[in-house]
Amino acid sequence: MVKPFLRVLRPEEARELLRAFRPLDLEDVPLAEAAFRVIGEPVKVREDMPGFDRSTMDGFAVRSTDTFGASESSPALFEIAGEVAMGEMCDLQPGRGQAVRIWTGGALPPGCDAVVMVEQTEDLDEQTVEVLKAVAPYENVVRKGEDFKAGETLLKVGRRLRPQDLGLLASVGHQTVTVYRKPSVAIISSGDEIVPIEQKPPPGCMRDVNRHTLTALVREAYAEPVWIGIAPDTFDALSSLVDRGLHESDLVLISGGSSMGSRDLVIEVLKGYKDSEILLHGVSVSPGKPLILARVGDMPVFGLPGHPVSAMVCFEQFVVPLIRRLEGELSLKPFFRPALQAFLSRNLSSREGRTDYVRVRLQQNENRVLAVPIPGKSGMVSAMVRADGFVRIAADCEGLYKGDLVTVHLFSNWIEDRIETEHLSGHEIAGGSSGDFSEAHRSEQLSRD
């Protein structure tokens, strides 16, 4: 018996459902362990930063008014009154026409308000230096509290900590930081046809691809994967693994069993829990339509398509926004990677009312980059491996034409070794509207499941 989908939602409607789930609890972690965690409480500065007027250059600390009028043709002469030792406050008080040798980061001596760069000076002897350029007040100086004032908010709630943020926190003495707890994500594979990768698949079976793909994707989203196991197509077996996932994690992912066939048991298992609700069954994207989102108590559960490409698309578009919400981020936008602009190499058709994600590889042709669609059905892992990224075709668009400038969302931060140097013919890169969409669709055999 074929079971119907619930009302199929648009991607934007599906992501709005994620607001039903709240961020995880807060915890204090050492600064050394806080990279890429999300701040849970505002971080304030306890003291002025810097705590003293500080030189930004190697050179000489001076009174700026003593340099006015100085030039290469008419240098100003200064007596060297001493040197600022690094890591110490200077007690010298140079008088008019005196300079103090200073190094980058050194504390400005009392009475000095500027630093002349060493490149703009000439030593005449050990006690005398020529200044070849006038400096303005506080030139080449960071003033006390100029970076941050005591009590000022450094970092706001919801910010994901980058390496430079950790450096900032270190500079003001924060040894710990309050962040949202890192989510643990249970991963379950389902289906009689799925076998562990160390086992040679018998006829009709396949190795468990999604376990390893999803594990890597979870880590890439800064969460912690928890492998639960492979569930055969029985209610009790799947229910037992889902029980474990609900007890051992903050989010459960089940790959396979989310479609409409009689052996697709995810919906039935999730409905069997008290205080459970099926929030979504079916989303208007291709590939990836048979997506499930459920709530068991306060726990989110996703049923992902079993086809590897469909599972990856659904993960990026719907699971990642939820993981980031659990981690404390406020936005529900999908996790689009770095993107670049490229010219489409051929026509692409699309069914109106459905958002399509088309895998493409990038080719360099003289001075422009081409996006070349990759044929391949959603069960073909090679289609993702050969792709450099994907092009999104919006639900209100019937297709794209050869030569259109499109946005390619990349699968990695580097593409140099994937941009091939072979040149396409002028016919293949020409813009225009030649050829109808149906013919382009048939010739490319692009998957729309």
C-alpha positions as CSV (number, residue, x, y, z in Angstrom):
1,M,0.0,0.0,0.0
2,V,1.3,3.4,-0.9
3,K,1.0,6.0,1.9
4,P,0.3,9.6,1.1
5,F,2.6,12.5,1.9
6,L,1.3,15.1,4.3
7,R,0.9,18.6,2.8
8,V,4.1,19.3,0.9
9,L,5.7,22.5,2.1
10,R,7.9,25.0,0.3
11,P,11.5,25.2,1.7
12,E,10.8,28.5,3.4
13,E,7.8,27.1,5.2
14,A,9.7,24.0,6.2
15,R,12.5,26.1,7.8
16,E,10.0,28.1,9.7
17,L,8.9,24.9,11.5
18,L,12.4,24.8,13.1
19,R,11.5,27.7,15.4
20,A,9.6,25.2,17.5
21,F,13.0,24.0,18.9
22,R,15.0,26.1,21.3
23,P,18.8,26.4,21.7
24,L,20.5,24.0,24.1
25,D,21.6,24.8,27.6
26,L,24.6,27.1,28.4
27,E,27.9,26.0,29.7
28,D,31.3,27.7,30.6
29,V,34.2,26.4,28.6
30,P,37.9,27.3,28.7
31,L,38.9,29.8,26.0
32,A,41.1,27.1,24.4
33,E,38.0,25.0,23.7
34,A,35.7,27.7,22.6
35,A,36.5,27.9,18.9
36,F,33.4,28.0,16.7
37,R,31.0,27.8,19.7
38,V,28.2,30.3,19.9
39,I,28.2,32.9,22.7
40,G,25.4,32.6,25.2
41,E,26.0,35.7,27.3
42,P,27.3,39.1,26.3
43,V,31.0,39.4,26.8
44,K,32.1,42.8,28.4
45,V,35.5,44.4,28.7
46,R,36.7,44.6,32.3
47,E,39.4,47.2,31.6
48,D,40.4,49.7,28.9
49,M,42.1,48.3,25.9
50,P,44.9,49.1,25.5
51,G,45.6,50.2,29.1
52,F,48.2,52.8,28.0
53,D,49.0,55.0,25.0
54,R,51.0,52.6,22.8
55,S,53.2,53.0,19.8
56,T,52.2,51.2,16.5
57,M,55.6,51.7,14.9
58,D,59.4,51.4,15.6
59,G,60.7,54.9,15.8
60,F,61.0,57.9,18.2
61,A,58.4,59.2,20.6
62,V,58.2,63.0,20.4
63,R,56.0,66.0,21.1
64,S,54.2,66.5,17.7
65,T,54.5,70.3,17.9
66,D,58.3,70.0,17.8
67,T,58.1,68.3,14.4
68,F,56.0,70.9,12.7
69,G,57.7,72.2,9.5
70,A,60.2,69.3,9.4
71,S,61.0,67.9,5.9
72,E,63.7,66.1,4.1
73,S,65.1,69.5,2.9
74,S,64.7,71.0,6.3
75,P,64.9,68.3,9.0
76,A,64.3,68.9,12.7
77,L,67.1,68.0,15.1
78,F,66.2,66.0,18.3
79,E,68.3,64.9,21.2
80,I,67.8,61.2,22.1
81,A,66.8,61.3,25.7
82,G,66.7,57.5,26.2
83,E,64.8,54.4,25.1
84,V,61.5,52.8,26.1
85,A,62.1,49.2,27.4
86,M,59.5,46.7,26.1
87,G,57.0,45.6,28.7
88,E,57.7,48.5,31.0
89,M,56.2,51.9,31.6
90,C,58.6,54.7,30.8
91,D,59.4,57.2,33.5
92,L,61.4,59.6,31.2
93,Q,59.8,63.0,30.7
94,P,61.5,64.4,27.6
95,G,61.7,68.1,27.2
96,R,61.3,70.3,24.2
97,G,63.4,69.1,21.2
98,Q,64.0,65.7,22.8
99,A,63.0,62.2,21.5
100,V,62.8,58.8,23.0
101,R,63.6,55.6,21.0
102,I,60.5,53.3,21.1
103,W,59.5,50.0,19.6
104,T,56.2,48.7,18.2
105,G,53.9,48.1,21.2
106,G,55.9,50.2,23.6
107,A,54.3,52.6,26.1
108,L,54.4,56.3,25.1
109,P,56.5,58.4,27.6
110,P,54.8,61.1,29.5
111,G,54.5,64.3,27.6
112,C,54.9,62.6,24.1
113,D,51.9,62.5,21.8
114,A,53.2,61.0,18.6
115,V,55.8,58.6,17.1
116,V,58.0,59.3,14.1
117,M,58.6,56.1,12.1
118,V,62.3,55.1,12.0
119,E,62.1,55.2,8.2
120,Q,61.5,59.0,8.5
121,T,64.6,59.7,10.6
122,E,68.4,59.7,10.2
123,D,70.8,59.1,13.1
124,L,73.5,61.7,13.1
125,D,75.3,60.2,16.1
126,E,74.4,58.2,19.3
127,Q,72.8,61.3,20.9
128,T,71.2,63.1,17.9
129,V,68.6,62.2,15.3
130,E,67.1,64.1,12.3
131,V,63.3,64.0,11.8
132,L,62.5,64.2,8.1
133,K,58.7,64.5,8.3
134,A,56.3,66.2,10.6
135,V,53.8,64.1,12.5
136,A,50.3,65.0,13.7
137,P,49.2,64.6,17.3
138,Y,48.7,60.8,18.1
139,E,50.1,59.8,14.7
140,N,51.3,56.2,14.9
141,V,49.8,55.8,18.4
142,V,46.9,53.8,19.7
143,R,45.5,55.8,22.7
144,K,44.4,54.3,26.0
145,G,40.9,52.8,25.6
146,E,40.8,53.5,21.9
147,D,40.2,49.8,21.0
148,F,37.6,49.2,23.8
149,K,36.5,51.0,27.0
150,A,36.0,49.3,30.3
151,G,32.3,48.0,30.5
152,E,31.9,48.0,26.7
153,T,30.3,44.9,25.1
154,L,32.9,43.0,23.1
155,L,30.8,40.2,21.7
156,K,27.0,39.8,21.6
157,V,24.9,36.7,22.2
158,G,24.5,34.5,19.1
159,R,27.9,35.1,17.7
160,R,30.0,32.1,16.6
161,L,33.5,32.5,17.9
162,R,36.2,32.8,15.2
163,P,39.9,32.5,15.9
164,Q,40.3,36.3,15.9
165,D,37.5,36.5,18.5
166,L,39.4,34.2,20.8
167,G,42.4,36.4,20.4
168,L,40.4,39.4,21.4
169,L,39.1,37.6,24.5
170,A,42.6,36.5,25.4
171,S,43.8,40.1,25.1
172,V,41.4,41.3,27.8
173,G,42.0,38.3,30.1
174,H,38.9,36.2,29.6
175,Q,39.9,32.6,30.6
176,T,36.5,31.1,30.1
177,V,33.5,32.0,28.0
178,T,29.8,31.1,28.3
179,V,28.5,29.3,25.2
180,Y,25.6,27.1,24.1
181,R,26.2,23.4,24.5
182,K,27.4,21.6,21.4
183,P,24.6,19.4,20.0
184,S,25.1,15.6,19.8
185,V,23.4,14.2,16.7
186,A,22.3,10.5,16.5
187,I,22.7,8.9,13.1
188,I,20.6,5.8,12.1
189,S,20.6,4.1,8.8
190,S,17.5,2.0,7.9
191,G,16.6,-0.6,5.3
192,D,17.1,-4.3,4.7
193,E,19.3,-3.4,1.7
194,I,21.9,-1.5,3.8
195,V,25.0,-3.4,5.0
196,P,28.2,-2.1,6.9
197,I,31.0,-0.9,4.6
198,E,33.3,-3.8,5.7
199,Q,30.8,-6.3,4.3
200,K,30.5,-7.2,0.6
201,P,26.9,-6.4,-0.4
202,P,24.9,-9.4,-1.6
203,P,22.8,-8.9,-4.7
204,G,20.2,-6.1,-4.1
205,C,22.1,-4.5,-1.3
206,M,24.5,-1.6,-0.9
207,R,27.1,-0.4,1.6
208,D,26.1,2.2,4.2
209,V,27.1,5.4,2.4
210,N,24.9,7.8,4.4
211,R,26.4,7.0,7.8
212,H,29.8,8.3,6.8
213,T,28.5,11.2,4.7
214,L,26.2,12.4,7.5
215,T,28.9,11.9,10.1
216,A,31.2,14.3,8.2
217,L,28.5,16.8,7.6
218,V,27.5,16.8,11.3
219,R,31.1,17.6,12.2
220,E,31.3,20.3,9.6
221,A,28.3,21.9,11.3
222,Y,30.3,22.0,14.6
223,A,28.1,19.3,16.2
224,E,29.1,15.8,17.6
225,P,27.9,12.7,15.6
226,V,26.7,9.7,17.5
227,W,26.5,6.5,15.5
228,I,23.5,4.3,16.6
229,G,23.3,1.6,14.0
230,I,21.5,0.1,11.0
231,A,17.9,-0.8,11.4
232,P,16.3,-3.5,9.2
233,D,12.8,-2.9,7.9
234,T,10.8,-3.9,10.9
235,F,8.9,-1.7,13.3
236,D,10.6,-3.1,16.5
237,A,14.1,-2.8,15.1
238,L,13.8,0.8,14.0
239,S,11.9,1.7,17.2
240,S,14.7,0.3,19.3
241,L,17.4,2.3,17.6
242,V,15.3,5.5,17.7
243,D,14.8,4.9,21.5
244,R,18.6,4.9,21.8
245,G,19.0,8.0,19.7
246,L,16.4,9.9,21.7
247,H,18.3,9.0,25.0
248,E,21.8,9.6,23.7
249,S,21.6,12.8,21.7
250,D,19.9,16.2,21.1
251,L,18.8,15.4,17.5
252,V,18.1,12.2,15.7
253,L,18.7,11.6,11.9
254,I,17.2,8.6,10.2
255,S,18.3,8.0,6.7
256,G,15.9,5.9,4.5
257,G,12.4,4.9,5.2
258,S,11.0,8.5,4.8
259,S,9.2,7.9,1.5
260,M,5.7,6.5,0.8
261,G,6.3,2.8,0.3
262,S,4.8,0.1,2.5
263,R,8.2,-0.7,4.0
264,D,8.9,3.0,4.9
265,L,8.3,2.8,8.7
266,V,9.7,6.1,10.0
267,I,6.3,7.9,10.2
268,E,4.7,4.9,12.1
269,V,7.6,4.6,14.6
270,L,7.5,8.3,15.4
271,K,3.8,8.4,15.7
272,G,4.1,5.6,18.3
273,Y,5.7,7.9,20.9
274,K,3.6,9.8,23.4
275,D,3.7,13.6,23.0
276,S,5.0,13.2,19.4
277,E,4.0,15.2,16.3
278,I,4.8,14.9,12.6
279,L,5.6,18.5,11.7
280,L,6.5,17.9,8.1
281,H,6.3,15.1,5.5
282,G,7.3,16.3,2.1
283,V,9.1,19.4,0.9
284,S,9.0,20.9,-2.6
285,V,12.7,20.4,-3.4
286,S,14.5,18.2,-5.9
287,P,16.3,16.1,-5.0
288,G,14.9,15.5,-1.5
289,K,11.1,15.6,-1.5
290,P,10.5,12.8,1.0
291,L,11.8,14.7,4.1
292,I,10.3,14.1,7.6
293,L,10.5,16.5,10.5
294,A,9.0,15.3,13.8
295,R,9.0,16.3,17.4
296,V,9.2,13.6,20.2
297,G,8.7,15.6,23.4
298,D,11.2,18.4,22.9
299,M,13.5,16.4,20.7
300,P,13.7,17.0,16.9
301,V,13.9,14.0,14.6
302,F,14.6,14.1,10.9
303,G,13.8,11.4,8.4
304,L,16.1,11.9,5.5
305,P,15.8,10.3,2.1
306,G,17.9,7.2,1.6
307,H,19.5,8.3,-1.7
308,P,22.8,9.9,-0.8
309,V,22.5,13.0,-2.9
310,S,19.0,13.7,-1.6
311,A,20.2,13.2,1.9
312,M,23.0,15.6,1.5
313,V,20.7,18.3,-0.1
314,C,18.2,17.9,2.7
315,F,20.9,18.0,5.4
316,E,22.4,21.3,4.1
317,Q,19.0,23.0,3.6
318,F,17.1,21.9,6.7
319,V,19.3,20.0,9.2
320,V,22.1,22.5,9.3
321,P,19.7,25.4,10.1
322,L,18.3,23.4,13.0
323,I,21.8,22.4,14.3
324,R,22.8,26.0,14.2
325,R,19.6,27.0,16.1
326,L,20.4,24.4,18.8
327,E,23.9,25.8,18.9
328,G,22.5,29.3,19.6
329,E,22.5,31.0,16.3
330,L,19.4,33.0,15.5
331,S,19.2,32.7,11.7
332,L,17.4,29.9,10.0
333,K,19.1,30.4,6.6
334,P,20.4,27.3,4.9
335,F,24.1,26.7,5.1
336,F,25.2,28.0,1.8
337,R,28.9,27.7,1.4
338,P,31.2,30.2,-0.3
339,A,29.8,31.1,-3.7
340,L,31.0,32.4,-7.1
341,Q,29.4,33.6,-10.3
342,A,29.7,31.4,-13.5
343,F,28.1,31.2,-16.9
344,L,25.7,28.2,-17.4
345,S,27.0,25.9,-20.2
346,R,23.6,24.7,-21.3
347,N,19.9,25.1,-20.8
348,L,18.4,23.8,-17.6
349,S,14.7,23.0,-17.2
350,S,12.8,23.0,-13.9
351,R,9.3,22.2,-12.8
352,E,7.5,25.3,-11.6
353,G,6.5,25.1,-7.9
354,R,9.6,23.1,-6.9
355,T,13.1,24.4,-5.9
356,D,15.8,22.5,-7.8
357,Y,19.4,22.0,-6.7
358,V,21.5,21.0,-9.8
359,R,25.0,19.7,-9.3
360,V,27.6,21.4,-11.5
361,R,31.3,21.3,-12.1
362,L,33.4,24.3,-13.0
363,Q,35.4,24.8,-16.1
364,Q,37.7,27.6,-17.0
365,N,37.3,28.9,-20.6
366,E,39.7,31.8,-21.3
367,N,38.6,34.6,-19.1
368,R,35.3,33.2,-17.7
369,V,34.2,30.3,-15.6
370,L,31.5,27.9,-16.8
371,A,29.0,26.0,-14.7
372,V,28.5,22.6,-16.4
373,P,25.6,20.5,-15.1
374,I,26.4,17.0,-14.1
375,P,23.9,14.3,-15.1
376,G,23.1,11.8,-12.4
377,K,20.2,10.5,-10.3
378,S,20.0,11.1,-6.6
379,G,21.2,7.6,-5.8
380,M,24.5,8.1,-7.6
381,V,27.2,9.2,-5.1
382,S,29.6,10.0,-8.1
383,A,27.3,12.9,-9.0
384,M,28.3,14.7,-5.8
385,V,31.9,13.7,-6.0
386,R,32.3,15.1,-9.5
387,A,30.5,18.3,-8.6
388,D,32.2,21.5,-7.4
389,G,28.9,22.9,-6.1
390,F,25.3,23.4,-7.0
391,V,23.0,25.9,-8.7
392,R,19.6,26.7,-7.2
393,I,16.6,27.1,-9.4
394,A,13.8,28.9,-7.6
395,A,10.3,27.5,-7.4
396,D,8.9,30.3,-9.5
397,C,11.4,29.7,-12.3
398,E,10.7,27.4,-15.2
399,G,14.4,27.1,-16.1
400,L,17.7,28.8,-16.9
401,Y,19.2,29.4,-20.3
402,K,22.7,28.7,-21.6
403,G,24.9,31.7,-21.0
404,D,22.9,32.9,-17.9
405,L,25.1,34.2,-15.1
406,V,24.3,31.9,-12.1
407,T,25.5,31.6,-8.5
408,V,27.4,28.4,-7.8
409,H,27.3,27.4,-4.1
410,L,30.6,25.6,-3.5
411,F,31.2,22.3,-1.7
412,S,34.6,23.4,-0.5
413,N,36.7,26.6,0.0
414,W,39.1,25.6,-2.7
415,I,38.3,24.9,-6.3
416,E,41.6,25.4,-8.2
417,D,42.3,21.7,-8.8
418,R,38.7,21.2,-10.0
419,I,38.6,24.0,-12.6
420,E,39.7,22.2,-15.8
421,T,41.8,24.0,-18.4
422,E,40.2,22.4,-21.4
423,H,38.4,24.9,-23.6
424,L,34.8,24.5,-24.8
425,S,33.9,25.5,-28.3
426,G,32.4,28.9,-28.9
427,H,29.0,27.3,-29.6
428,E,29.0,25.6,-26.2
429,I,29.6,28.8,-24.2
430,A,27.5,31.2,-26.3
431,G,24.6,32.8,-24.5
432,G,21.1,33.0,-25.9
433,S,17.8,31.1,-25.8
434,S,18.3,28.4,-28.5
435,G,16.7,25.1,-27.7
436,D,13.6,24.4,-25.7
437,F,13.7,23.3,-22.1
438,S,12.1,19.9,-22.6
439,E,14.8,18.9,-25.1
440,A,17.5,20.1,-22.8
441,H,16.0,18.2,-19.9
442,R,15.9,15.0,-21.9
443,S,19.4,15.3,-23.3
444,E,20.9,16.0,-19.9
445,Q,18.9,13.3,-18.0
446,L,19.0,15.4,-14.9
447,S,17.3,13.8,-11.9
448,R,14.1,15.4,-10.7
449,D,13.2,12.9,-8.0
